[in-house]
Amino acid sequence: MIYIVNGESAAAALKNTLSETTDQIIPLPMDFSVGPITAIHLENGVSIRADWEDSSFHPLNNRSGEALSIYQRSLKELKEVKNGEQLTIWTCENALEQIGLRIACFVLAGKQLELSLVNTQQALNEYLKDQEIQQTVRHSGECNAKQLAHFFNYSSLSVTKDMRIAFEEDGKNLLHSTSQVRTWKNGEIFEEAETRDDSFIIDCIKGQVAESAGNDYVDAIRVIGEAYGLSEQPISDSWIDYRIRSLIEDGQVAFIGGLQSMRSYKIKAVD
C-alpha cells in the first residue's frame, strides 16, 4: 500500500502511526493554499515557487527549502508509481489537502490503480458519532495516533472512476491557476486575493494591543501565534509574517525593531 499525505505535520503523524508496517508514504509537504502553484508538477513550476518563497519568507523563518526538496522527491515517486498499485490519499476539509489530493490525481492520471481516499474530518465524525464530545480538525495533522490508526483500518473510501476524473480535471485547472491564495469552502476551492487574511490579522494585532496593559506595540510573534491558532483554515506562521510585513509596507501597520525575524519586531495597527 502507498499512502499520499499532504502537509508536514500530517505526514509525520501518519509515519508514526504506520511505523510497524512496510507501507510507503509519499508526503506532499508544500502549502498549496498560498503562493504560486502554476505547473507545480513540473520543474519550472517548482522553480517559480522557490523564487516566490525566497522573496516572500524570511530565511530565518523559512522551512520551505526543505519542504520543496521533499516535494520534488515525492513528485518523482508519484510519477514512478506502477500500474496495479494500491494507493490511499489522505485529505481533510481545507484547501491545502484538497488541492494536494487533486494535484496527486492529475499526476497519477492514466495509471491503472486501486485508489482510495480518507477524509480525516469525515472519518472523525464517524468515529465520534456515538460520543457526546465532537471534534473538528483543521488539518489531518491534528488527529492523534489512535484516531489515525482507526481511520487507516476503517475509513477508507474507494475512489470511483467519475470521482477520479473530476479530481484530475480539477487538478489540471489548479495547475493553470495564477492566483496567490486559495480557500476551501462548502466543498469547493475558491481563488482569492492575496489580502484575504489581512483584516483578520489586523484584528489580532488590535486584540493583542488591547490586552497589553497600555503598551502601544506588541511582539509580532504573539500576533502570529494568535492568528495561527484562531484561523479557520490552516495558515503557516511564515505566511502570517509575510502578510504583516506587507501591511507594514502598505502603511496599515507600524513597527519598531528589525524585520529580519518574526521574533525581532513589535507592531501596532495604524488607525
Backbone as CSV, one residue per row, in Angstrom:
resi,resn,N_x,N_y,N_z,CA_x,CA_y,CA_z,C_x,C_y,C_z
1,MET,0.843,-1.196,0.000,0.000,0.000,0.000,0.879,1.247,0.000
2,ILE,0.465,2.243,-0.778,1.141,3.536,-0.817,0.178,4.583,-0.281
3,TYR,0.681,5.426,0.619,-0.133,6.492,1.185,0.403,7.841,0.730
4,ILE,-0.484,8.700,0.266,-0.131,10.065,-0.111,-0.760,10.989,0.922
5,VAL,0.057,11.807,1.558,-0.447,12.652,2.635,0.068,14.080,2.457
6,ASN,-0.803,15.047,2.701,-0.499,16.457,2.467,-0.199,17.182,3.775
7,GLY,0.893,17.942,3.800,1.256,18.718,4.973,2.311,18.021,5.813
8,GLU,3.240,18.800,6.374,4.349,18.235,7.138,3.886,17.526,8.408
9,SER,3.001,18.172,9.171,2.574,17.578,10.442,1.764,16.311,10.209
10,ALA,0.923,16.320,9.177,0.123,15.131,8.868,1.022,13.980,8.430
11,ALA,2.046,14.281,7.630,2.974,13.245,7.169,3.725,12.634,8.349
12,ALA,4.161,13.478,9.294,4.880,12.975,10.472,3.972,12.104,11.334
13,ALA,2.716,12.545,11.512,1.774,11.780,12.336,1.470,10.429,11.703
14,LEU,1.262,10.414,10.393,0.944,9.159,9.713,2.148,8.225,9.710
15,LYS,3.337,8.790,9.541,4.550,7.967,9.563,4.688,7.264,10.904
16,ASN,4.379,7.978,11.979,4.448,7.380,13.314,3.392,6.293,13.478
17,THR,2.198,6.543,12.956,1.103,5.578,13.063,1.413,4.290,12.313
18,LEU,2.079,4.413,11.163,2.344,3.249,10.309,3.764,2.718,10.466
19,SER,4.418,3.077,11.576,5.835,2.740,11.743,6.106,1.238,11.735
20,GLU,5.124,0.435,12.094,5.336,-1.020,12.157,4.909,-1.729,10.877
21,THR,4.557,-0.961,9.865,4.189,-1.557,8.574,5.297,-1.302,7.559
22,THR,5.210,-1.957,6.430,6.171,-1.735,5.339,5.571,-0.847,4.251
23,ASP,4.435,-0.235,4.553,3.772,0.605,3.567,4.607,1.844,3.255
24,GLN,4.471,2.340,2.042,5.211,3.520,1.598,4.374,4.777,1.812
25,ILE,5.004,5.815,2.329,4.338,7.107,2.491,4.992,8.111,1.548
26,ILE,4.167,8.754,0.736,4.645,9.817,-0.149,4.102,11.137,0.395
27,PRO,4.953,11.940,1.046,4.483,13.198,1.636,4.487,14.343,0.622
28,LEU,3.475,15.180,0.699,3.425,16.413,-0.090,3.411,17.565,0.910
29,PRO,4.584,18.035,1.342,4.669,18.988,2.451,4.382,20.435,2.080
30,MET,4.220,20.722,0.805,4.019,22.100,0.366,2.636,22.612,0.741
31,ASP,2.552,23.895,1.126,1.272,24.524,1.410,0.684,25.033,0.097
32,PHE,-0.177,24.224,-0.506,-0.772,24.582,-1.787,-1.821,25.689,-1.668
33,SER,-2.197,26.076,-0.443,-3.260,27.068,-0.282,-2.777,28.494,-0.542
34,VAL,-1.472,28.729,-0.474,-0.939,30.066,-0.736,0.275,29.968,-1.659
35,GLY,0.536,31.065,-2.363,1.678,31.111,-3.269,1.364,30.514,-4.625
36,PRO,2.274,30.675,-5.579,2.047,30.159,-6.937,2.098,28.636,-6.999
37,ILE,1.143,28.046,-7.705,1.157,26.599,-7.935,1.034,26.288,-9.430
38,THR,1.193,27.304,-10.263,1.144,27.084,-11.700,2.217,26.080,-12.114
39,ALA,1.808,25.004,-12.794,2.734,23.978,-13.286,3.645,23.438,-12.186
40,ILE,3.110,23.338,-10.953,3.933,22.905,-9.820,4.295,21.423,-9.925
41,HIS,3.743,20.745,-10.914,4.102,19.334,-11.152,5.312,19.210,-12.060
42,LEU,5.822,20.358,-12.544,6.967,20.384,-13.453,8.110,21.182,-12.824
43,GLU,9.308,20.979,-13.340,10.492,21.619,-12.774,10.403,23.138,-12.808
44,ASN,9.897,23.703,-13.911,9.833,25.167,-13.987,8.828,25.731,-12.984
45,GLY,7.733,24.997,-12.723,6.768,25.435,-11.724,7.351,25.418,-10.328
46,VAL,8.126,24.386,-10.010,8.789,24.308,-8.710,9.793,25.443,-8.559
47,SER,10.493,25.780,-9.646,11.466,26.876,-9.620,10.786,28.214,-9.353
48,ILE,9.637,28.435,-9.998,8.884,29.672,-9.778,8.427,29.748,-8.323
49,ARG,7.961,28.628,-7.805,7.527,28.577,-6.413,8.691,28.880,-5.472
50,ALA,9.845,28.299,-5.738,11.016,28.517,-4.891,11.415,29.992,-4.887
51,ASP,11.380,30.632,-6.053,11.725,32.058,-6.147,10.751,32.901,-5.329
52,TRP,9.457,32.551,-5.402,8.451,33.298,-4.644,8.690,33.158,-3.145
53,GLU,8.968,31.952,-2.694,9.190,31.734,-1.262,10.449,32.447,-0.789
54,ASP,11.491,32.439,-1.614,12.733,33.126,-1.247,12.520,34.630,-1.111
55,SER,11.655,35.204,-1.945,11.423,36.651,-1.917,10.366,37.051,-0.897
56,SER,9.547,36.109,-0.447,8.430,36.436,0.444,8.684,36.079,1.894
57,PHE,9.380,34.984,2.141,9.571,34.484,3.502,10.997,34.749,3.965
58,HIS,11.158,35.074,5.246,12.480,35.293,5.810,13.294,34.006,5.813
59,PRO,14.583,34.074,5.456,15.425,32.874,5.525,15.459,32.261,6.927
60,LEU,15.435,33.101,7.981,15.479,32.580,9.342,14.192,31.842,9.713
61,ASN,13.073,32.259,9.107,11.782,31.647,9.422,11.397,30.574,8.436
62,ASN,12.031,30.582,7.293,11.555,29.796,6.156,12.077,28.362,6.196
63,ARG,11.156,27.411,6.320,11.483,25.988,6.251,11.105,25.405,4.901
64,SER,10.729,26.288,3.981,10.163,25.820,2.723,11.204,25.185,1.802
65,GLY,12.494,25.557,1.975,13.508,24.951,1.122,13.545,23.445,1.288
66,GLU,13.506,22.993,2.538,13.481,21.563,2.812,12.183,20.944,2.299
67,ALA,11.055,21.657,2.501,9.762,21.145,2.040,9.742,20.997,0.519
68,LEU,10.346,21.952,-0.182,10.401,21.866,-1.636,11.231,20.679,-2.093
69,SER,12.318,20.423,-1.380,13.169,19.287,-1.724,12.421,17.977,-1.535
70,ILE,11.689,17.871,-0.415,10.877,16.672,-0.169,9.798,16.543,-1.230
71,TYR,9.176,17.668,-1.561,8.112,17.656,-2.568,8.632,17.157,-3.916
72,GLN,9.820,17.608,-4.306,10.386,17.167,-5.580,10.643,15.662,-5.593
73,ARG,11.144,15.132,-4.482,11.345,13.678,-4.401,10.009,12.942,-4.461
74,SER,9.018,13.492,-3.771,7.697,12.860,-3.756,7.054,12.905,-5.138
75,LEU,7.249,14.002,-5.846,6.705,14.134,-7.191,7.304,13.062,-8.099
76,LYS,8.601,12.824,-7.951,9.274,11.779,-8.721,8.696,10.406,-8.371
77,GLU,8.459,10.168,-7.076,7.894,8.889,-6.657,6.477,8.701,-7.201
78,LEU,5.683,9.769,-7.226,4.330,9.690,-7.783,4.375,9.299,-9.254
79,LYS,5.278,9.926,-9.992,5.371,9.661,-11.424,5.880,8.251,-11.711
80,GLU,6.555,7.654,-10.719,7.112,6.307,-10.904,6.184,5.201,-10.390
81,VAL,5.013,5.575,-9.849,4.063,4.567,-9.369,3.657,3.666,-10.531
82,LYS,3.673,2.373,-10.279,3.406,1.401,-11.341,1.933,1.011,-11.376
83,ASN,1.482,0.593,-12.548,0.125,0.090,-12.700,-0.112,-1.069,-11.725
84,GLY,-1.329,-1.136,-11.192,-1.691,-2.218,-10.290,-1.466,-1.921,-8.823
85,GLU,-0.840,-0.780,-8.513,-0.574,-0.437,-7.110,-1.866,-0.027,-6.397
86,GLN,-1.868,-0.226,-5.079,-2.938,0.266,-4.220,-2.469,1.557,-3.560
87,LEU,-3.257,2.622,-3.706,-2.901,3.914,-3.131,-4.060,4.457,-2.315
88,THR,-3.735,5.089,-1.193,-4.723,5.813,-0.395,-4.235,7.244,-0.229
89,ILE,-5.084,8.189,-0.591,-4.758,9.611,-0.430,-5.498,10.129,0.795
90,TRP,-4.750,10.774,1.695,-5.340,11.358,2.902,-5.624,12.835,2.660
91,THR,-6.792,13.289,3.103,-7.157,14.685,2.920,-7.999,15.137,4.095
92,CYS,-8.427,16.405,4.079,-9.255,16.948,5.147,-10.029,18.134,4.565
93,GLU,-10.777,18.829,5.409,-11.608,19.932,4.934,-10.826,21.243,4.941
94,ASN,-9.779,21.308,4.120,-9.001,22.532,3.975,-8.411,22.586,2.577
95,ALA,-8.012,23.786,2.162,-7.520,23.984,0.797,-6.220,23.238,0.552
96,LEU,-5.319,23.267,1.526,-4.015,22.615,1.367,-4.183,21.154,0.939
97,GLU,-4.954,20.398,1.716,-5.069,18.964,1.462,-5.988,18.643,0.294
98,GLN,-7.019,19.451,0.095,-7.920,19.211,-1.033,-7.216,19.490,-2.369
99,ILE,-6.372,20.507,-2.392,-5.600,20.791,-3.607,-4.563,19.702,-3.824
100,GLY,-3.903,19.271,-2.747,-2.928,18.187,-2.870,-3.546,16.922,-3.425
101,LEU,-4.750,16.602,-2.962,-5.486,15.446,-3.486,-5.653,15.546,-4.997
102,ARG,-6.055,16.694,-5.465,-6.344,16.879,-6.885,-5.076,16.899,-7.742
103,ILE,-4.020,17.511,-7.236,-2.765,17.511,-7.989,-2.200,16.094,-8.057
104,ALA,-2.282,15.356,-6.962,-1.803,13.967,-6.965,-2.567,13.144,-7.991
105,CYS,-3.890,13.308,-8.034,-4.700,12.559,-9.005,-4.328,12.942,-10.434
106,PHE,-4.028,14.217,-10.665,-3.622,14.635,-12.011,-2.301,13.982,-12.400
107,VAL,-1.346,13.972,-11.475,-0.040,13.367,-11.762,-0.181,11.862,-12.021
108,LEU,-1.134,11.224,-11.349,-1.345,9.779,-11.480,-2.274,9.412,-12.645
109,ALA,-2.769,10.408,-13.358,-3.731,10.160,-14.438,-3.172,9.167,-15.458
110,GLY,-4.033,8.261,-15.903,-3.647,7.277,-16.911,-3.110,5.981,-16.350
111,LYS,-2.789,5.957,-15.054,-2.276,4.733,-14.433,-3.449,3.871,-13.948
112,GLN,-3.301,2.570,-14.085,-4.313,1.632,-13.612,-4.039,1.336,-12.141
113,LEU,-4.829,1.939,-11.267,-4.569,1.881,-9.838,-5.837,1.540,-9.063
114,GLU,-5.638,0.992,-7.870,-6.733,0.832,-6.914,-6.621,2.001,-5.940
115,LEU,-7.435,3.011,-6.178,-7.280,4.284,-5.482,-8.363,4.467,-4.419
116,SER,-7.921,4.823,-3.201,-8.840,5.063,-2.090,-8.569,6.435,-1.487
117,LEU,-9.509,6.876,-0.656,-9.443,8.208,-0.067,-9.846,8.134,1.404
118,VAL,-9.107,8.846,2.257,-9.511,9.032,3.652,-9.615,10.528,3.909
119,ASN,-10.826,11.000,4.210,-11.033,12.380,4.637,-11.078,12.358,6.162
120,THR,-10.056,12.907,6.806,-9.926,12.740,8.251,-11.048,13.413,9.037
121,GLN,-11.591,14.528,8.548,-12.703,15.144,9.264,-13.954,14.276,9.160
122,GLN,-14.240,13.778,7.969,-15.397,12.893,7.815,-15.203,11.606,8.616
123,ALA,-13.987,11.079,8.597,-13.699,9.867,9.365,-13.842,10.122,10.860
124,LEU,-13.428,11.307,11.302,-13.537,11.656,12.721,-15.000,11.786,13.132
125,ASN,-15.819,12.370,12.261,-17.252,12.478,12.554,-17.864,11.095,12.773
126,GLU,-17.488,10.149,11.930,-17.996,8.790,12.057,-17.442,8.122,13.322
127,TYR,-16.185,8.366,13.609,-15.510,7.774,14.766,-16.160,8.226,16.078
128,LEU,-16.637,9.485,16.115,-17.185,10.064,17.340,-18.712,10.116,17.357
129,LYS,-19.358,9.469,16.414,-20.810,9.644,16.242,-21.621,9.238,17.463
130,ASP,-21.140,8.301,18.254,-21.878,7.840,19.426,-21.390,8.468,20.724
131,GLN,-20.513,9.476,20.613,-19.970,10.129,21.802,-20.546,11.531,21.956
132,GLU,-20.614,12.002,23.180,-21.166,13.332,23.442,-20.247,14.428,22.919
133,ILE,-18.955,14.204,23.031,-17.981,15.213,22.606,-17.681,15.050,21.114
134,GLN,-17.840,16.127,20.375,-17.496,16.133,18.963,-16.207,16.943,18.773
135,GLN,-15.531,16.733,17.667,-14.234,17.376,17.441,-14.117,17.808,15.984
136,THR,-13.579,18.994,15.799,-13.283,19.487,14.456,-11.775,19.641,14.326
137,VAL,-11.228,19.173,13.224,-9.795,19.353,12.958,-9.630,20.226,11.723
138,ARG,-8.649,21.115,11.771,-8.399,21.964,10.616,-7.580,21.235,9.551
139,HIS,-6.757,20.297,10.006,-5.961,19.516,9.064,-5.673,18.149,9.675
140,SER,-5.237,17.213,8.861,-5.061,15.831,9.307,-4.021,15.698,10.407
141,GLY,-3.064,16.622,10.453,-2.027,16.573,11.469,-2.543,16.808,12.874
142,GLU,-3.785,17.284,13.031,-4.367,17.497,14.347,-5.007,16.224,14.907
143,CYS,-5.084,15.173,14.115,-5.613,13.895,14.598,-4.528,13.163,15.387
144,ASN,-4.939,12.466,16.441,-3.953,11.732,17.220,-3.693,10.351,16.617
145,ALA,-2.691,9.676,17.153,-2.266,8.389,16.584,-3.371,7.338,16.629
146,LYS,-4.137,7.316,17.725,-5.223,6.342,17.850,-6.280,6.573,16.781
147,GLN,-6.603,7.835,16.535,-7.593,8.165,15.513,-7.094,7.777,14.123
148,LEU,-5.864,8.133,13.819,-5.312,7.817,12.503,-5.268,6.312,12.269
149,ALA,-4.913,5.564,13.293,-4.874,4.106,13.165,-6.276,3.564,12.863
150,HIS,-7.275,4.131,13.520,-8.656,3.705,13.274,-9.070,4.053,11.837
151,PHE,-8.746,5.258,11.403,-9.099,5.666,10.041,-8.409,4.766,9.013
152,PHE,-7.157,4.435,9.309,-6.362,3.562,8.456,-7.073,2.220,8.240
153,ASN,-7.730,1.714,9.280,-8.377,0.407,9.201,-9.827,0.454,8.731
154,TYR,-10.539,1.565,9.021,-11.990,1.525,8.841,-12.589,2.651,7.993
155,SER,-11.822,3.653,7.612,-12.435,4.835,7.000,-11.968,5.121,5.581
156,SER,-11.517,4.110,4.898,-11.051,4.287,3.522,-12.224,4.177,2.555
157,LEU,-12.340,5.157,1.665,-13.413,5.203,0.674,-12.841,4.952,-0.718
158,SER,-13.417,4.021,-1.428,-12.948,3.731,-2.781,-13.266,4.899,-3.714
159,VAL,-12.285,5.324,-4.492,-12.468,6.418,-5.448,-13.029,5.836,-6.746
160,THR,-14.216,6.262,-7.106,-14.849,5.761,-8.326,-14.207,6.393,-9.557
161,LYS,-14.525,5.850,-10.706,-13.994,6.381,-11.963,-14.410,7.833,-12.146
162,ASP,-15.693,8.145,-11.866,-16.173,9.518,-12.032,-15.499,10.471,-11.050
163,MET,-15.297,10.017,-9.814,-14.608,10.856,-8.833,-13.184,11.145,-9.292
164,ARG,-12.525,10.123,-9.775,-11.141,10.294,-10.195,-11.036,11.248,-11.379
165,ILE,-11.938,11.134,-12.336,-11.940,12.046,-13.485,-12.141,13.482,-13.021
166,ALA,-13.069,13.680,-12.070,-13.331,15.023,-11.554,-12.108,15.581,-10.827
167,PHE,-11.456,14.752,-10.010,-10.254,15.201,-9.303,-9.147,15.566,-10.296
168,GLU,-8.969,14.749,-11.322,-7.932,15.009,-12.319,-8.202,16.317,-13.058
169,GLU,-9.463,16.573,-13.408,-9.814,17.807,-14.119,-9.593,19.020,-13.217
170,ASP,-9.982,18.900,-11.949,-9.728,19.985,-11.001,-8.224,20.237,-10.863
171,GLY,-7.454,19.147,-10.801,-6.006,19.290,-10.690,-5.420,20.009,-11.892
172,LYS,-5.895,19.648,-13.072,-5.424,20.315,-14.297,-5.702,21.809,-14.239
173,ASN,-6.910,22.175,-13.813,-7.270,23.597,-13.725,-6.434,24.319,-12.681
174,LEU,-6.207,23.674,-11.547,-5.407,24.298,-10.495,-3.975,24.545,-10.949
175,LEU,-3.448,23.650,-11.752,-2.071,23.793,-12.233,-1.936,24.884,-13.287
176,HIS,-3.072,25.429,-13.713,-3.076,26.604,-14.596,-3.483,27.872,-13.840
177,SER,-3.714,27.731,-12.539,-4.162,28.862,-11.730,-3.047,29.889,-11.571
178,THR,-3.418,31.164,-11.606,-2.445,32.240,-11.400,-2.712,32.992,-10.095
179,SER,-3.655,32.519,-9.296,-3.960,33.193,-8.028,-2.870,32.886,-7.003
180,GLN,-2.835,33.693,-5.951,-1.855,33.518,-4.883,-2.459,32.877,-3.636
181,VAL,-3.783,32.897,-3.533,-4.449,32.383,-2.337,-5.671,31.575,-2.746
182,ARG,-5.858,30.433,-2.065,-6.990,29.561,-2.373,-7.639,29.105,-1.068
183,THR,-8.979,29.107,-1.048,-9.747,28.766,0.144,-10.685,27.601,-0.157
184,TRP,-10.866,26.717,0.814,-11.821,25.601,0.715,-13.078,25.986,1.480
185,LYS,-14.202,26.046,0.788,-15.456,26.440,1.425,-16.611,25.715,0.755
186,ASN,-17.465,25.116,1.570,-18.664,24.424,1.079,-18.334,23.401,-0.008
187,GLY,-17.230,22.685,0.194,-16.866,21.622,-0.726,-16.255,22.074,-2.032
188,GLU,-15.798,23.329,-2.095,-15.189,23.844,-3.322,-13.928,24.643,-3.007
189,ILE,-13.064,24.749,-4.008,-11.852,25.554,-3.895,-12.107,26.897,-4.575
190,PHE,-11.875,27.983,-3.850,-12.083,29.322,-4.381,-10.757,30.067,-4.444
191,GLU,-10.523,30.772,-5.543,-9.361,31.632,-5.659,-9.675,32.975,-5.004
192,GLU,-8.711,33.494,-4.242,-8.945,34.739,-3.517,-7.760,35.684,-3.675
193,ALA,-7.983,36.932,-3.246,-6.923,37.944,-3.306,-5.847,37.633,-2.269
194,GLU,-4.648,38.101,-2.531,-3.540,37.873,-1.607,-3.808,38.499,-0.245
195,THR,-4.698,39.471,-0.204,-5.016,40.198,1.034,-6.094,39.500,1.867
196,ARG,-6.467,38.280,1.523,-7.569,37.579,2.194,-7.493,37.631,3.712
197,ASP,-6.317,37.414,4.286,-6.175,37.291,5.735,-5.848,38.599,6.437
198,ASP,-5.728,39.692,5.686,-5.205,40.927,6.270,-6.104,41.511,7.357
199,SER,-7.412,41.578,7.120,-8.297,42.166,8.129,-8.314,41.310,9.392
200,PHE,-8.248,39.997,9.237,-8.186,39.085,10.375,-6.904,39.324,11.170
201,ILE,-5.780,39.490,10.478,-4.507,39.731,11.151,-4.534,41.065,11.889
202,ILE,-5.100,42.091,11.269,-5.202,43.398,11.929,-6.057,43.294,13.187
203,ASP,-7.144,42.534,13.136,-7.973,42.320,14.332,-7.166,41.645,15.441
204,CYS,-6.314,40.697,15.057,-5.455,40.033,16.048,-4.473,41.019,16.665
205,ILE,-3.918,41.911,15.841,-2.997,42.931,16.358,-3.719,43.824,17.363
206,LYS,-4.905,44.309,16.993,-5.664,45.197,17.880,-6.035,44.484,19.178
207,GLY,-6.387,43.210,19.072,-6.731,42.450,20.267,-5.553,42.286,21.204
208,GLN,-4.368,42.027,20.639,-3.175,41.876,21.457,-2.785,43.199,22.112
209,VAL,-2.909,44.313,21.380,-2.593,45.630,21.938,-3.547,45.949,23.081
210,ALA,-4.838,45.630,22.893,-5.842,45.917,23.924,-5.560,45.149,25.211
211,GLU,-4.926,43.984,25.096,-4.633,43.152,26.264,-3.247,43.421,26.849
212,SER,-2.530,44.392,26.285,-1.113,44.552,26.645,-0.862,45.611,27.718
213,ALA,-1.870,45.952,28.489,-1.713,46.867,29.638,-1.123,48.212,29.236
214,GLY,-1.660,48.784,28.172,-1.270,50.132,27.785,-0.110,50.232,26.829
215,ASN,0.520,49.139,26.487,1.612,49.191,25.518,1.054,49.439,24.115
216,ASP,1.698,50.352,23.386,1.234,50.658,22.033,1.617,49.556,21.047
217,TYR,2.768,48.927,21.290,3.277,47.905,20.376,3.309,46.543,21.079
218,VAL,3.058,45.501,20.316,3.125,44.137,20.852,4.069,43.316,19.987
219,ASP,4.619,42.281,20.562,5.525,41.417,19.816,4.807,40.793,18.621
220,ALA,5.425,40.888,17.476,4.832,40.302,16.269,4.620,38.797,16.428
221,ILE,5.543,38.126,17.129,5.438,36.683,17.292,4.177,36.296,18.056
222,ARG,3.732,37.170,18.994,2.496,36.898,19.727,1.293,36.991,18.806
223,VAL,1.294,37.984,17.942,0.198,38.138,16.972,0.182,36.958,16.007
224,ILE,1.371,36.573,15.562,1.472,35.448,14.633,0.939,34.172,15.289
225,GLY,1.287,33.966,16.555,0.805,32.793,17.269,-0.709,32.798,17.412
226,GLU,-1.272,33.958,17.719,-2.728,34.044,17.866,-3.434,33.811,16.535
227,ALA,-2.932,34.444,15.476,-3.548,34.268,14.156,-3.452,32.824,13.700
228,TYR,-2.318,32.198,13.967,-2.116,30.786,13.610,-3.129,29.899,14.347
229,GLY,-3.354,30.199,15.624,-4.243,29.368,16.417,-5.714,29.603,16.141
230,LEU,-6.086,30.826,15.773,-7.502,31.166,15.617,-8.009,31.091,14.183
231,SER,-7.117,30.970,13.226,-7.566,30.968,11.828,-8.482,29.781,11.555
232,GLU,-9.514,30.037,10.785,-10.492,28.996,10.483,-9.876,27.877,9.677
233,GLN,-9.028,28.222,8.719,-8.315,27.241,7.919,-6.829,27.333,8.272
234,PRO,-6.084,26.248,8.109,-4.666,26.289,8.484,-3.860,27.260,7.631
235,ILE,-3.122,28.147,8.290,-2.184,29.052,7.612,-0.864,28.981,8.383
236,SER,0.236,29.146,7.686,1.543,28.982,8.317,2.001,30.268,8.994
237,ASP,2.920,30.140,9.950,3.477,31.318,10.595,4.256,32.168,9.605
238,SER,4.926,31.526,8.638,5.673,32.286,7.628,4.742,33.129,6.770
239,TRP,3.575,32.581,6.445,2.597,33.333,5.651,2.060,34.527,6.442
240,ILE,1.757,34.330,7.721,1.244,35.427,8.547,2.293,36.524,8.670
241,ASP,3.543,36.135,8.912,4.635,37.103,8.989,4.774,37.867,7.678
242,TYR,4.657,37.176,6.561,4.729,37.821,5.239,3.614,38.847,5.066
243,ARG,2.395,38.498,5.483,1.285,39.434,5.344,1.459,40.626,6.286
244,ILE,1.996,40.411,7.492,2.238,41.541,8.387,3.229,42.509,7.752
245,ARG,4.308,41.977,7.187,5.287,42.864,6.545,4.690,43.567,5.327
246,SER,3.767,42.922,4.637,3.071,43.571,3.517,2.182,44.701,4.031
247,LEU,1.535,44.482,5.180,0.704,45.532,5.781,1.559,46.701,6.261
248,ILE,2.780,46.402,6.712,3.717,47.468,7.088,4.079,48.299,5.862
249,GLU,4.392,47.636,4.768,4.729,48.340,3.526,3.563,49.183,3.034
250,ASP,2.350,48.714,3.291,1.147,49.421,2.839,0.737,50.541,3.796
251,GLY,1.426,50.663,4.920,1.123,51.718,5.875,-0.020,51.419,6.821
252,GLN,-0.503,50.190,6.830,-1.620,49.842,7.716,-1.149,49.356,9.080
253,VAL,0.119,49.010,9.171,0.711,48.542,10.423,2.044,49.253,10.626
254,ALA,2.279,49.732,11.852,3.565,50.347,12.205,4.395,49.341,12.991
255,PHE,5.724,49.528,12.965,6.588,48.586,13.676,7.774,49.297,14.294
256,ILE,8.362,48.645,15.292,9.660,49.037,15.839,10.496,47.770,15.934
257,GLY,11.811,47.932,15.786,12.701,46.773,15.802,13.169,46.435,14.404
258,GLY,13.653,45.223,14.222,14.160,44.787,12.924,13.284,43.707,12.319
259,LEU,13.088,43.789,11.024,12.185,42.859,10.344,12.885,41.590,9.857
260,GLN,14.113,41.372,10.301,14.846,40.206,9.814,14.315,38.889,10.368
261,SER,13.517,38.949,11.428,12.952,37.746,12.031,11.611,38.095,12.652
262,MET,10.690,37.150,12.653,9.377,37.409,13.254,9.473,37.623,14.763
263,ARG,10.604,37.277,15.370,10.799,37.472,16.800,11.469,38.804,17.141
264,SER,11.848,39.572,16.138,12.692,40.737,16.403,11.991,42.081,16.205
265,TYR,10.677,42.093,16.065,9.991,43.371,15.910,8.635,43.372,16.605
266,LYS,8.186,44.584,16.934,6.882,44.794,17.552,6.003,45.587,16.590
267,ILE,4.701,45.461,16.749,3.786,46.068,15.785,2.557,46.657,16.469
268,LYS,1.911,47.552,15.751,0.586,48.031,16.127,-0.161,48.407,14.854
269,ALA,-1.466,48.379,14.912,-2.273,48.792,13.774,-2.320,50.302,13.695
270,VAL,-2.287,50.838,12.493,-2.367,52.280,12.280,-3.829,52.667,12.121
271,ASP,-4.282,53.571,12.978,-5.689,53.994,12.929,-5.976,54.843,11.687
